[in-house]
Amino acid sequence: MIDGYSGKILEIKNELHRSSHEQVLNIFKKVHDGTFAGFPTRILYLLIGITPLMLLATGFFMYGYRRPGTLKSPMVAHNTVTHHLNLPPVDRVAGN
């Protein structure tokens, strides 16, 4: 480690003799950055990270272009059933 003001060497670390704490932190950093297995891992992390955005976008797309009439209120659905059974329509659904 070098002092930023004076330029003096403060500490020299031997990478071969690191503490177990430093080794674990180094492994965690590599997993966090996606560099533990090279470039393919970074591509995999990118795809996994983009997946929720794609699911959100396709969900909005499917919601916006759904078939007309698929989301009916209970009142409309009830009157549709009573129409097919030749019953008179009602103003309210029972239980509401």
C-alpha positions in Angstrom: 0.0 0.0 0.0 1.3 3.5 -0.9 0.7 6.7 0.9 -1.1 9.1 -1.4 0.5 12.2 -0.1 4.1 11.3 0.5 4.5 8.4 -2.0 6.1 6.2 0.7 5.4 2.5 0.7 3.4 1.7 3.8 2.8 -2.0 3.4 3.9 -4.8 1.1 1.4 -7.7 0.9 2.5 -11.1 -0.2 -0.4 -12.6 -2.2 0.7 -16.1 -1.4 0.4 -15.6 2.4 -3.0 -14.0 2.8 -5.2 -14.5 5.8 -8.3 -16.7 5.4 -10.5 -13.5 5.9 -8.7 -11.9 2.9 -9.1 -15.0 0.8 -12.8 -15.2 1.5 -13.3 -11.5 0.7 -11.4 -12.0 -2.6 -13.6 -14.9 -3.5 -16.8 -12.9 -2.7 -15.5 -10.0 -4.8 -14.9 -12.3 -7.8 -18.4 -13.8 -7.4 -20.0 -10.4 -7.1 -18.2 -9.0 -10.1 -18.7 -12.2 -12.2 -15.0 -12.6 -12.8 -14.5 -15.9 -11.1 -14.9 -18.0 -14.3 -14.0 -15.4 -16.9 -16.0 -13.6 -19.6 -18.7 -16.3 -20.1 -19.8 -15.8 -16.5 -20.1 -12.0 -17.1 -22.4 -12.8 -20.1 -24.4 -15.1 -17.9 -24.8 -12.5 -15.2 -25.9 -10.0 -17.9 -28.6 -12.3 -19.2 -29.8 -13.1 -15.7 -29.9 -9.4 -14.9 -31.9 -8.5 -18.0 -34.4 -11.3 -17.5 -36.7 -9.5 -15.0 -36.8 -6.5 -17.3 -37.8 -8.7 -20.2 -40.5 -10.4 -18.1 -41.9 -7.0 -17.1 -41.9 -5.7 -20.7 -43.6 -8.8 -22.1 -46.1 -8.8 -19.3 -47.1 -5.2 -20.1 -47.3 -6.2 -23.8 -49.5 -9.2 -23.1 -51.7 -7.1 -20.7 -52.1 -4.3 -23.3 -52.9 -6.6 -26.2 -55.1 -9.1 -24.5 -58.3 -10.4 -26.2 -61.2 -8.0 -25.8 -63.6 -9.1 -23.2 -61.3 -11.4 -21.3 -61.3 -9.2 -18.2 -65.0 -8.6 -17.4 -66.5 -7.3 -14.2 -68.5 -9.8 -12.1 -71.7 -7.9 -13.1 -71.0 -8.3 -16.8 -70.0 -12.0 -16.4 -73.2 -12.7 -14.4 -75.5 -11.0 -16.9 -73.8 -13.0 -19.7 -74.5 -16.2 -18.0 -78.1 -15.2 -17.3 -78.5 -14.2 -20.9 -77.4 -17.7 -22.1 -79.8 -19.3 -19.7 -82.7 -17.0 -20.8 -83.0 -15.5 -17.3 -83.7 -11.8 -16.8 -80.6 -9.7 -16.1 -80.1 -8.3 -12.6 -78.8 -5.0 -11.4 -76.4 -6.4 -8.7 -74.6 -9.7 -8.3 -75.7 -11.6 -5.2 -73.3 -11.1 -2.3 -71.9 -7.7 -3.3 
